[in-house]
């Protein structure tokens, strides 16, 4: 069954399919990638279109369809592609596709769904190569297996991490929160961290220095957070921290984060001032944990801290009756030193 796509996404998908076909068809300049399939380009377009369409359906469906995405990926190793080296063009086509409206379910989950398909395809190629290795004991096949394994690891990492800071991206964050929510002993704690006046840093020092600041902030967050924490660059100058936690531990972590981020950041342009505002939210154990609701609660708390003067944190709860009407913004006192 085909899903209905908006005009922009349909155009992007069509262009992706054409480029994919050109990279593997005998008439394409990149046919040297391997033995091209003995099927017409029109048939290839239909096959690749079906693959992308099925993955798009999965990106917009529940429950989270990891097995189905991996099944589709493994099919790329079957006829008519059993003699075609197509991992690189398939990876470019699927991981490079940006479908849907920004912030939509399909747009948010696409990179994770696509990486699962590519991961399964790489595994299928690896298994085939291992069989060939057992038959021929060929050193060349062994090298190929290592290359595929290395590429598989790199693609999985790139599909789930931010390119600048190497922190988790949105897809990985949401998947880890789903796993945390299954812990019957601990709830899920969320911290939304927004850097104060980051636009002024970009305006006054330039975006290159702004990137240096973001990388440094990411390193400080890693040092301040417990081992089980997932740290994500959620967008621009916003970071999200998620961890299995008990309610009373979030304020302590928020204070550690604020302390870690209050010091100026050394950059190529000199010392750049830095600070942040933090909102926290908590989902108790045994309760349905909706990531979007949890994030909205943390976002409201963060804006409470921001409007109260910045460089502080505010606590929010997912249940309305648990929220302090006064806003409960907590001032962070910088330690002189």
VOBA-1610 file (N, C-alpha, C; in pm, whole numbers, padded with zeros to 5 digits, always signed):
BEGIN
Unk+00084-00119+00000Unk+00000+00000+00000Unk+00087+00124+00000Unk+00059+00219-00090Unk+00140+00340-00103Unk+00084+00450-00013Unk+00173+00525+00051Unk+00128+00635+00134Unk+00117+00761+00049Unk+00037+00856+00098Unk+00018+00982+00026Unk+00122+01082+00075Unk+00201+01135-00018Unk+00309+01226+00016Unk+00276+01366-00033Unk+00326+01466+00040Unk+00310+01602-00008Unk+00398+01624-00131Unk+00373+01732-00202Unk+00441+01757-00329Unk+00593+01763-00312Unk+00638+01833-00208Unk+00783+01847-00186Unk+00847+01710-00162Unk+00786+01630-00073Unk+00843+01499-00041Unk+00840+01408-00163Unk+00732+01412-00241Unk+00724+01330-00362Unk+00837+01363-00459Unk+00867+01494-00473Unk+00975+01535-00563Unk+01110+01486-00511Unk+01130+01495-00380Unk+01256+01449-00321Unk+01273+01299-00340Unk+01166+01223-00317Unk+01171+01078-00333Unk+01201+01041-00478Unk+01133+01107-00571Unk+01154+01078-00714Unk+01299+01105-00754Unk+01355+01218-00709Unk+01494+01250-00742Unk+01590+01149-00679Unk+01560+01105-00558Unk+01644+01005-00491Unk+01643+00874-00566Unk+01527+00832-00613Unk+01516+00706-00687Unk+01596+00714-00817Unk+01583+00827-00890Unk+01656+00840-01016Unk+01807+00834-00995Unk+01857+00900-00891Unk+02000+00899-00863Unk+02047+00760-00822Unk+01965+00690-00747Unk+01997+00554-00705Unk+02008+00462-00827Unk+01912+00474-00919Unk+01915+00391-01040Unk+02040+00421-01122Unk+02073+00550-01138Unk+02191+00587-01218Unk+02319+00527-01159Unk+02324+00512-01027Unk+02446+00464-00962Unk+02467+00314-00978Unk+02363+00239-01013Unk+02379+00093-01025Unk+02346+00037-01163Unk+02286+00118-01251Unk+02245+00067-01381Unk+02364+00063-01477Unk+02367-00034-01570Unk+02481-00047-01663Unk+02511+00078-01741Unk+02411+00161-01768Unk+02435+00280-01848Unk+02490+00395-01767Unk+02495+00381-01634Unk+02541+00491-01549Unk+02692+00495-01544Unk+02746+00615-01523Unk+02891+00630-01517Unk+02950+00561-01396Unk+02868+00539-01293Unk+02917+00474-01171Unk+02895+00324-01172Unk+02872+00264-01290Unk+02849+00120-01295Unk+02969+00040-01249Unk+03084+00105-01245Unk+03205+00035-01201Unk+03198-00004-01054Unk+03095+00042-00984Unk+03081+00003-00843Unk+03066-00149-00831Unk+03024-00216-00933Unk+03009-00361-00926Unk+02930-00412-01046Unk+02889-00538-01041Unk+02810-00595-01148Unk+02669-00539-01141Unk+02628-00468-01245Unk+02495-00409-01244Unk+02389-00515-01268Unk+02269-00502-01212Unk+02164-00601-01231Unk+02116-00604-01376Unk+02082-00721-01423Unk+02037-00736-01562Unk+01888-00711-01571Unk+01844-00593-01529Unk+01705-00552-01537Unk+01701-00410-01589Unk+01594-00372-01659Unk+01583-00236-01713Unk+01577-00134-01601Unk+01616-00010-01634Unk+01616+00096-01534Unk+01475+00124-01482Unk+01374+00107-01568Unk+01236+00131-01524Unk+01198+00033-01414Unk+01243-00093-01429Unk+01214-00192-01325Unk+01289-00159-01197Unk+01412-00110-01213Unk+01488-00069-01094Unk+01415+00044-01021Unk+01362+00140-01096Unk+01289+00249-01033Unk+01171+00198-00952Unk+01100+00097-01008Unk+00985+00041-00936Unk+01030-00028-00807Unk+01142-00101-00814Unk+01192-00172-00696Unk+01236-00072-00589Unk+01318+00026-00629Unk+01368+00123-00532Unk+01253+00208-00476Unk+01156+00240-00563Unk+01040+00316-00516Unk+00962+00239-00412Unk+00947+00107-00433Unk+00875+00025-00336Unk+00950+00020-00203Unk+01082+00008-00210Unk+01162+00004-00087Unk+01144+00133-00007Unk+01158+00248-00074Unk+01146+00376-00005Unk+01004+00396+00048Unk+00903+00359-00032Unk+00765+00376+00010Unk+00734+00292+00134Unk+00783+00167+00136Unk+00760+00081+00252Unk+00828+00136+00377Unk+00948+00191+00361Unk+01018+00249+00476Unk+00947+00376+00525Unk+00893+00456+00434Unk+00818+00574+00474Unk+00693+00536+00553Unk+00625+00427+00511Unk+00510+00380+00587Unk+00550+00341+00728Unk+00663+00272+00739Unk+00710+00230+00871Unk+00744+00351+00958Unk+00803+00456+00899Unk+00841+00574+00976Unk+00720+00643+01037Unk+00604+00623+00978Unk+00484+00686+01030Unk+00391+00592+01103Unk+00439+00473+01141Unk+00353+00373+01202Unk+00399+00338+01342Unk+00311+00275+01418Unk+00340+00221+01551Unk+00295+00074+01551Unk+00352-00015+01636Unk+00466+00014+01723Unk+00594+00034+01644Unk+00702+00071+01712Unk+00825+00106+01643Unk+00873-00013+01559Unk+00876+00001+01425Unk+00888-00115+01335Unk+01031-00152+01299Unk+01115-00182+01395Unk+01255-00212+01367Unk+01267-00339+01283Unk+01195-00445+01320Unk+01207-00572+01247Unk+01166-00557+01102Unk+01058-00484+01078Unk+01011-00466+00940Unk+01112-00386+00858Unk+01172-00283+00919Unk+01273-00204+00848Unk+01394-00290+00814Unk+01434-00377+00905Unk+01549-00463+00879Unk+01517-00568+00773Unk+01392-00615+00769Unk+01352-00710+00665Unk+01363-00646+00527Unk+01320-00520+00516Unk+01330-00450+00388Unk+01476-00432+00350Unk+01559-00397+00446Unk+01701-00381+00417Unk+01765-00510+00368Unk+01732-00623+00430Unk+01789-00751+00387Unk+01748-00787+00245Unk+01630-00741+00203Unk+01583-00776+00068Unk+01672-00716-00040Unk+01749-00611-00007Unk+01839-00550-00106Unk+01955-00642-00141Unk+01977-00745-00060Unk+02083-00840-00090Unk+02033-00957-00175Unk+01902-00962-00202Unk+01842-01070-00280Unk+01837-01034-00428Unk+01790-01128-00510Unk+01775-01104-00654Unk+01688-00981-00676Unk+01718-00897-00775Unk+01825-00913-00876Unk+01958-00849-00836Unk+01981-00828-00707Unk+02100-00755-00664Unk+02206-00843-00599Unk+02192-00976-00612Unk+02286-01063-00540Unk+02430-01047-00589Unk+02449-00994-00710Unk+02584-00973-00761Unk+02618-00824-00775Unk+02539-00740-00710Unk+02557-00596-00722Unk+02613-00538-00593Unk+02721-00462-00605Unk+02775-00392-00489Unk+02701-00258-00477Unk+02608-00255-00386Unk+02516-00141-00383Unk+02507-00078-00244Unk+02596-00115-00152Unk+02585-00062-00016Unk+02603+00089-00012Unk+02706+00140-00082Unk+02731+00283-00079Unk+02618+00364-00143Unk+02572+00331-00267Unk+02461+00409-00324Unk+02331+00394-00246Unk+02306+00275-00191Unk+02185+00258-00111Unk+02192+00343+00015Unk+02310+00348+00076Unk+02328+00430+00197Unk+02307+00578+00165Unk+02367+00624+00054Unk+02349+00764+00016Unk+02202+00796-00010Unk+02133+00704-00079Unk+01994+00728-00115Unk+01904+00734+00009Unk+01917+00635+00097Unk+01825+00626+00211Unk+01862+00723+00323Unk+01990+00729+00361Unk+02030+00817+00471Unk+02031+00963+00429Unk+02043+00990+00298Unk+02042+01127+00251Unk+01902+01182+00226Unk+01801+01096+00231Unk+01663+01140+00207Unk+01611+01214+00330Unk+01542+01326+00308Unk+01485+01405+00417Unk+01336+01423+00390Unk+01253+01322+00421Unk+01111+01330+00384Unk+01027+01401+00489Unk+00909+01443+00448Unk+00813+01498+00542Unk+00842+01640+00585Unk+00747+01696+00657Unk+00760+01831+00712Unk+00847+01825+00835Unk+00936+01923+00850Unk+01026+01925+00966Unk+00946+01918+01095Unk+00986+01825+01184Unk+00917+01807+01310Unk+00808+01703+01305Unk+00770+01655+01183Unk+00668+01552+01173Unk+00725+01418+01216Unk+00634+01320+01240Unk+00677+01187+01283Unk+00769+01124+01180Unk+00733+01134+01051Unk+00814+01072+00946Unk+00951+01138+00940Unk+00956+01271+00944Unk+01084+01341+00937Unk+01172+01308+01056Unk+01112+01297+01175Unk+01190+01271+01296Unk+01245+01130+01298Unk+01165+01034+01250Unk+01205+00893+01265Unk+01274+00836+01141Unk+01275+00912+01031Unk+01327+00857+00907Unk+01472+00809+00919Unk+01560+00890+00978Unk+01701+00853+00983Unk+01722+00722+01058Unk+01644+00700+01165Unk+01659+00575+01241Unk+01606+00457+01161Unk+01489+00473+01097Unk+01432+00366+01015Unk+01527+00331+00900Unk+01579+00434+00830Unk+01670+00411+00718Unk+01798+00343+00764Unk+01851+00386+00880Unk+01976+00325+00929Unk+01955+00179+00965Unk+01836+00144+01015Unk+01807+00004+01045Unk+01806-00079+00917Unk+01747-00025+00810Unk+01745-00097+00683Unk+01886-00115+00628Unk+01967-00008+00629Unk+02105-00017+00581Unk+02186-00111+00667Unk+02164-00106+00798Unk+02235-00194+00890Unk+02207-00341+00857Unk+02079-00373+00833Unk+02042-00511+00800Unk+02098-00551+00664Unk+02099-00458+00569Unk+02157-00486+00438Unk+02305-00517+00451Unk+02376-00436+00531Unk+02519-00459+00553Unk+02542-00594+00620Unk+02456-00630+00714Unk+02469-00761+00780Unk+02449-00875+00681Unk+02350-00858+00590Unk+02326-00962+00490Unk+02446-00977+00397Unk+02506-00864+00358Unk+02627-00870+00276Unk+02741-00935+00353Unk+02751-00904+00480Unk+02856-00961+00562Unk+02839-01113+00575Unk+02716-01157+00595Unk+02691-01301+00605Unk+02725-01372+00474Unk+02689-01307+00361Unk+02721-01367+00231Unk+02873-01374+00212Unk+02940-01267+00252Unk+03085-01266+00238Unk+03150-01372+00325Unk+03092-01395+00444Unk+03147-01497+00532Unk+03133-01638+00471Unk+03020-01659+00405Unk+03002-01789+00337Unk+03106-01805+00227Unk+03129-01700+00150Unk+03231-01706+00046Unk+03369-01730+00104Unk+03392-01666+00221Unk+03522-01684+00284Unk+03544-01830+00326Unk+03438-01891+00381Unk+03448-02030+00423Unk+03473-02122+00303Unk+03417-02087+00188Unk+03433-02171+00070Unk+03570-02152+00006Unk+03618-02034+00001Unk+03741-02007-00074Unk+03862-01974+00012Unk+03837-01943+00140Unk+03944-01900+00230Unk+04027-01789+00167Unk+03956-01701+00098Unk+04023-01595+00025Unk+04054-01477+00116Unk+04177-01431+00112Unk+04217-01314+00190Unk+04142-01190+00145Unk+04114-01181+00015Unk+04042-01065-00037Unk+03902-01056+00021Unk+03835-01172+00035Unk+03702-01174+00093Unk+03708-01131+00238Unk+03810-01175+00310Unk+03826-01137+00450Unk+03839-00986+00465Unk+03916-00924+00376Unk+03929-00779+00380Unk+03795-00712+00354Unk+03720-00768+00260Unk+03588-00712+00227Unk+03494-00719+00348Unk+03498-00830+00420Unk+03415-00845+00539Unk+03449-00737+00641Unk+03577-00712+00660Unk+03618-00609+00755Unk+03571-00471+00710Unk+03578-00445+00580Unk+03532-00317+00529Unk+03383-00298+00552Unk+03307-00404+00527Unk+03163-00396+00546Unk+03129-00374+00693Unk+03199-00447+00781Unk+03174-00432+00925Unk+03206-00290+00971Unk+03317-00235+00921Unk+03355-00099+00959Unk+03255+00003+00907Unk+03212-00015+00782Unk+03113+00076+00724Unk+02980+00066+00797Unk+02942-00055+00834Unk+02818-00077+00908Unk+02820+00000+01039Unk+02931-00010+01112Unk+02944+00061+01239Unk+02939+00212+01218Unk+03010+00260+01118Unk+03014+00404+01093Unk+02877+00457+01052Unk+02808+00385+00964Unk+02676+00431+00919Unk+02576+00434+01034Unk+02581+00331+01119Unk+02490+00328+01233Unk+02516+00448+01324Unk+02643+00477+01346Unk+02677+00589+01435Unk+02635+00722+01373Unk+02666+00740+01244Unk+02632+00866+01178Unk+02482+00889+01173Unk+02406+00780+01162Unk+02260+00793+01152Unk+02195+00826+01285Unk+02266+00809+01396Unk+02206+00829+01528Unk+02277+00936+01611Unk+02371+01009+01551Unk+02447+01108+01627Unk+02458+01241+01551Unk+02469+01347+01626Unk+02486+01482+01570Unk+02627+01495+01512Unk+02637+01548+01391Unk+02766+01554+01323Unk+02864+01648+01391Unk+02817+01757+01451Unk+02908+01854+01512Unk+02958+01809+01649Unk+02867+01771+01737Unk+02903+01742+01876Unk+02921+01594+01905Unk+02878+01508+01814Unk+02881+01362+01832Unk+02789+01318+01946Unk+02695+01402+01985Unk+02593+01362+02082Unk+02481+01287+02010Unk+02396+01221+02087Unk+02281+01151+02028Unk+02191+01250+01955Unk+02130+01203+01844Unk+02033+01288+01776Unk+01892+01257+01828Unk+01792+01319+01772Unk+01655+01305+01822Unk+01605+01161+01818Unk+01633+01091+01708Unk+01584+00954+01694Unk+01641+00863+01802Unk+01771+00873+01824Unk+01834+00789+01926Unk+01783+00826+02064Unk+01768+00956+02092Unk+01716+01000+02221Unk+01578+00940+02248Unk+01488+00949+02153Unk+01353+00898+02173Unk+01352+00747+02193Unk+01437+00676+02119Unk+01444+00531+02135Unk+01496+00494+02274Unk+01599+00566+02322Unk+01653+00537+02455Unk+01551+00569+02565Unk+01473+00676+02547Unk+01370+00709+02646Unk+01265+00598+02651Unk+01229+00541+02536Unk+01134+00429+02535Unk+01187+00313+02618Unk+01316+00284+02606Unk+01376+00176+02682Unk+01377+00210+02831Unk+01413+00334+02866Unk+01416+00375+03007Unk+01278+00360+03070Unk+01173+00387+02994Unk+01038+00384+03048Unk+00994+00245+03088Unk+01067+00142+03047Unk+01032+00004+03085Unk+01088-00034+03221Unk+01168+00052+03283Unk+01226+00026+03415Unk+01118+00045+03521Unk+01082-00062+03590Unk+00974-00054+03690Unk+01019+00008+03821Unk+01149+00022+03840Unk+01201+00075+03967Unk+01227+00225+03962Unk+01257+00277+03843Unk+01291+00417+03831Unk+01209+00482+03720Unk+01185+00610+03736Unk+01116+00685+03633Unk+01213+00739+03529Unk+01162+00825+03443Unk+01243+00888+03339Unk+01254+01037+03370Unk+01377+01084+03384Unk+01401+01225+03406Unk+01450+01292+03279Unk+01405+01416+03257Unk+01442+01489+03135Unk+01486+01630+03174Unk+01597+01673+03118Unk+01644+01811+03134Unk+01653+01874+02996Unk+01585+01986+02977Unk+01596+02064+02854Unk+01687+02183+02884Unk+01798+02193+02812Unk+01901+02292+02839Unk+01909+02388+02719Unk+01889+02514+02745Unk+01895+02616+02639Unk+02005+02716+02676Unk+02102+02733+02587Unk+02211+02828+02615Unk+02158+02971+02614Unk+02201+03049+02710Unk+02157+03189+02720Unk+02230+03276+02618Unk+02153+03355+02544Unk+02209+03456+02452Unk+02307+03396+02351Unk+02276+03277+02301Unk+02368+03214+02206Unk+02371+03289+02072Unk+02258+03350+02036Unk+02255+03427+01911Unk+02359+03539+01915Unk+02377+03601+02031Unk+02477+03708+02043Unk+02617+03655+02021Unk+02643+03530+02060Unk+02776+03470+02037Unk+02800+03456+01887Unk+02701+03403+01815Unk+02715+03391+01669Unk+02730+03527+01603Unk+02652+03624+01649Unk+02658+03757+01588Unk+02790+03828+01615Unk+02841+03815+01737Unk+02961+03890+01777Unk+03091+03820+01739Unk+03090+03687+01740Unk+03214+03613+01718Unk+03215+03532+01587Unk+03097+03507+01530Unk+03089+03428+01409Unk+03046+03284+01439Unk+02995+03217+01336Unk+02940+03083+01355Unk+03048+02979+01383Unk+03170+03002+01335Unk+03277+02907+01364Unk+03306+02903+01513Unk+03311+03020+01576Unk+03330+03025+01721Unk+03207+02968+01791Unk+03089+02997+01737Unk+02967+02938+01794Unk+02973+02787+01796Unk+03025+02727+01687Unk+03040+02581+01683Unk+03140+02533+01789Unk+03248+02610+01808Unk+03345+02574+01913Unk+03277+02571+02049Unk+03191+02669+02074Unk+03120+02675+02202Unk+03030+02553+02218Unk+02958+02517+02113Unk+02868+02401+02120Unk+02944+02272+02148Unk+03059+02255+02084Unk+03141+02135+02107Unk+03189+02132+02252Unk+03232+02246+02303Unk+03279+02253+02442Unk+03165+02225+02540Unk+03046+02279+02512Unk+02931+02254+02598Unk+02898+02105+02600Unk+02905+02041+02484Unk+02878+01896+02477Unk+02976+01819+02565Unk+03104+01857+02561Unk+03204+01789+02643Unk+03176+01809+02792Unk+03135+01929+02830Unk+03105+01956+02970Unk+02984+01877+03017Unk+02884+01863+02931Unk+02766+01784+02967Unk+02804+01638+02989Unk+02891+01585+02905Unk+02936+01446+02924Unk+03002+01429+03061Unk+03081+01526+03100Unk+03153+01517+03227Unk+03059+01532+03346Unk+02952+01609+03331Unk+02864+01639+03444Unk+02757+01533+03466Unk+02726+01454+03365Unk+02611+01363+03373Unk+02654+01220+03410Unk+02566+01144+03477Unk+02596+01005+03513Unk+02612+00916+03391Unk+02671+00796+03407Unk+02699+00708+03292Unk+02574+00665+03215Unk+02460+00647+03282Unk+02339+00599+03213Unk+02268+00709+03134Unk+02318+00830+03141Unk+02251+00943+03077Unk+02267+00939+02925Unk+02160+00976+02855Unk+02168+01001+02711Unk+02165+01152+02691Unk+02267+01205+02626Unk+02277+01349+02602Unk+02256+01373+02453Unk+02165+01461+02421Unk+02130+01486+02281Unk+02140+01634+02249Unk+02198+01664+02133Unk+02182+01799+02079Unk+02052+01799+02002Unk+01950+01866+02061Unk+01816+01854+02007Unk+01791+01951+01892Unk+01872+02052+01883Unk+01857+02149+01774Unk+01919+02282+01810Unk+02003+02336+01722Unk+02063+02467+01746Unk+02141+02470+01874Unk+02097+02552+01969Unk+02166+02564+02098Unk+02087+02497+02210Unk+02000+02402+02176Unk+01923+02327+02274Unk+01979+02186+02290Unk+01991+02144+02415Unk+02037+02009+02446Unk+01932+01943+02536Unk+01916+01813+02521Unk+01824+01737+02606Unk+01903+01626+02673Unk+01884+01613+02804Unk+01947+01508+02883Unk+01837+01419+02936Unk+01847+01288+02914Unk+01748+01192+02964Unk+01821+01083+03041Unk+01758+01039+03152Unk+01821+00935+03233Unk+01717+00866+03319Unk+01740+00736+03349Unk+01655+00670+03449Unk+01685+00732+03584Unk+01581+00779+03655Unk+01607+00859+03774Unk+01491+00849+03872Unk+01516+00901+03990Unk+01412+00925+04089Unk+01389+01076+04097Unk+01269+01114+04135Unk+01228+01254+04124Unk+01326+01350+04194Unk+01371+01312+04314Unk+01452+01405+04391Unk+01595+01418+04340Unk+01635+01338+04240Unk+01772+01347+04188Unk+01786+01449+04075Unk+01675+01495+04017Unk+01683+01583+03900Unk+01735+01722+03935Unk+01693+01774+04050Unk+01740+01907+04089Unk+01891+01907+04109Unk+01941+01801+04169Unk+02086+01791+04191Unk+02161+01788+04058Unk+02108+01710+03963Unk+02173+01704+03831Unk+02164+01839+03761Unk+02050+01906+03772Unk+02035+02038+03707Unk+02138+02136+03763Unk+02163+02131+03893Unk+02263+02220+03951Unk+02403+02187+03903Unk+02432+02057+03887Unk+02564+02018+03834Unk+02581+02067+03691Unk+02475+02057+03613Unk+02481+02102+03474Unk+02504+02253+03468Unk+02429+02327+03547Unk+02447+02473+03548Unk+02588+02511+03591Unk+02641+02441+03690Unk+02777+02469+03734Unk+02878+02441+03624Unk+02854+02334+03548Unk+02946+02296+03440Unk+02942+02395+03324Unk+02828+02461+03306Unk+02812+02547+03188Unk+02832+02695+03217Unk+02858+02732+03342Unk+02864+02875+03375Unk+02999+02938+03346Unk+03103+02856+03328Unk+03236+02912+03305Unk+03252+02956+03160Unk+03329+03063+03132Unk+03356+03104+02994Unk+03421+02991+02914Unk+03399+02993+02784Unk+03452+02888+02696Unk+03573+02943+02620Unk+03690+02880+02634Unk+03806+02923+02555Unk+03788+02887+02408Unk+03807+02982+02318Unk+03793+02959+02174Unk+03909+03025+02101Unk+03913+03006+01969Unk+04017+03069+01888Unk+04007+03221+01893Unk+03888+03274+01925Unk+03868+03418+01933Unk+03884+03471+02075Unk+03924+03385+02168Unk+03937+03426+02307Unk+03830+03365+02393Unk+03821+03409+02516Unk+03724+03356+02611Unk+03584+03409+02580Unk+03488+03316+02568Unk+03351+03352+02535Unk+03261+03319+02654Unk+03182+03416+02705Unk+03095+03388+02819Unk+02987+03286+02783Unk+02951+03204+02881Unk+02850+03101+02857Unk+02767+03081+02982Unk+02640+03050+02962Unk+02550+03010+03070Unk+02429+02944+03005Unk+02342+02888+03090Unk+02227+02817+03036Unk+02108+02829+03130Unk+01990+02806+03074Unk+01867+02792+03151Unk+01818+02649+03133Unk+01768+02589+03241Unk+01735+02447+03239Unk+01593+02426+03292Unk+01519+02341+03222Unk+01388+02296+03271Unk+01391+02146+03290Unk+01332+02097+03398Unk+01332+01953+03424Unk+01189+01901+03424Unk+01174+01775+03386Unk+01045+01707+03391Unk+01069+01562+03430Unk+00967+01498+03487Unk+00983+01363+03539Unk+00858+01282+03510Unk+00878+01158+03467Unk+00769+01062+03449Unk+00791+00948+03547Unk+00699+00927+03642Unk+00720+00823+03744Unk+00720+00683+03684Unk+00782+00586+03753Unk+00782+00448+03705Unk+00640+00391+03702Unk+00615+00303+03606Unk+00484+00240+03596Unk+00380+00322+03525Unk+00415+00440+03480Unk+00321+00526+03408Unk+00362+00538+03263Unk+00262+00545+03173Unk+00293+00562+03031Unk+00377+00687+03012Unk+00491+00670+02945Unk+00584+00782+02928Unk+00578+00829+02783Unk+00508+00938+02761Unk+00499+00999+02628Unk+00613+01100+02614Unk+00705+01076+02522Unk+00821+01162+02509Unk+00782+01306+02479Unk+00685+01324+02391Unk+00645+01460+02353Unk+00589+01537+02472Unk+00506+01470+02554Unk+00451+01536+02672Unk+00560+01571+02771Unk+00654+01478+02789Unk+00764+01501+02883Unk+00849+01619+02837Unk+00874+01626+02706Unk+00955+01735+02653Unk+00882+01869+02667Unk+00751+01869+02645Unk+00675+01994+02661Unk+00680+02044+02805Unk+00671+01950+02901Unk+00679+01990+03041Unk+00814+02052+03072Unk+00921+01989+03022Unk+01055+02044+03044Unk+01071+02178+02973Unk+01010+02192+02856Unk+01019+02317+02781Unk+00950+02432+02856Unk+00833+02404+02913Unk+00765+02507+02992Unk+00849+02548+03112Unk+00909+02450+03177Unk+00993+02480+03293Unk+01116+02561+03252Unk+01173+02527+03137Unk+01291+02600+03091Unk+01257+02747+03065Unk+01142+02773+03003Unk+01104+02912+02979Unk+01073+02985+03109Unk+01024+02913+03209Unk+01005+02973+03340Unk+01139+03019+03397Unk+01241+02933+03383Unk+01375+02970+03430Unk+01432+03086+03346Unk+01406+03085+03217Unk+01459+03189+03128Unk+01399+03325+03164Unk+01267+03328+03182Unk+01201+03456+03210Unk+01229+03503+03352Unk+01270+03411+03440Unk+01301+03450+03578Unk+01441+03507+03592Unk+01517+03514+03483Unk+01647+03577+03491Unk+01762+03497+03436Unk+01737+03376+03380Unk+01840+03292+03319Unk+01937+03238+03426Unk+02034+03159+03383Unk+02136+03098+03469Unk+02075+03024+03588Unk+01961+02958+03567Unk+01892+02887+03674Unk+01809+02776+03614Unk+01745+02697+03702Unk+01659+02591+03651Unk+01522+02599+03718Unk+01424+02541+03652Unk+01289+02532+03706Unk+01240+02389+03692Unk+01157+02346+03787Unk+01108+02209+03793Unk+00964+02204+03744Unk+00934+02106+03661Unk+00797+02086+03613Unk+00764+01939+03625Unk+00636+01909+03638Unk+00589+01771+03645Unk+00492+01746+03530Unk+00479+01622+03483Unk+00387+01594+03372Unk+00241+01606+03410Unk+00208+01596+03541Unk+00069+01606+03583Unk+00039+01748+03628Unk-00072+01804+03583Unk-00108+01942+03614Unk-00116+01966+03765Unk-00177+01870+03838Unk-00197+01894+03980Unk-00068+01891+04059Unk+00042+01842+03999Unk+00168+01835+04070Unk+00255+01958+04047Unk+00213+02048+03959Unk+00293+02165+03928Unk+00267+02274+04030Unk+00371+02330+04086Unk+00361+02440+04181Unk+00314+02564+04107Unk+00199+02624+04144Unk+00149+02742+04071Unk+00250+02856+04069Unk+00340+02859+04165Unk+00438+02968+04170Unk+00548+02953+04068Unk+00555+02836+04001Unk+00654+02816+03895Unk+00778+02746+03943Unk+00813+02756+04071Unk+00924+02685+04132Unk+01054+02701+04055Unk+01089+02825+04013Unk+01219+02851+03952Unk+01324+02856+04061Unk+01434+02787+04042Unk+01539+02777+04143Unk+01663+02849+04094Unk+01708+02948+04169Unk+01823+03029+04129Unk+01951+02950+04148Unk+02041+02961+04050Unk+02173+02898+04062Unk+02275+03003+04104Unk+02341+02979+04216Unk+02442+03073+04264Unk+02578+03026+04217Unk+02646+03107+04135Unk+02778+03070+04085Unk+02879+03070+04198Unk+02967+02971+04196Unk+03070+02961+04299Unk+03191+03043+04255Unk+03231+03135+04337Unk+03348+03218+04304Unk+03473+03136+04316Unk+03569+03158+04229Unk+03691+03081+04237Unk+03792+03134+04138
//
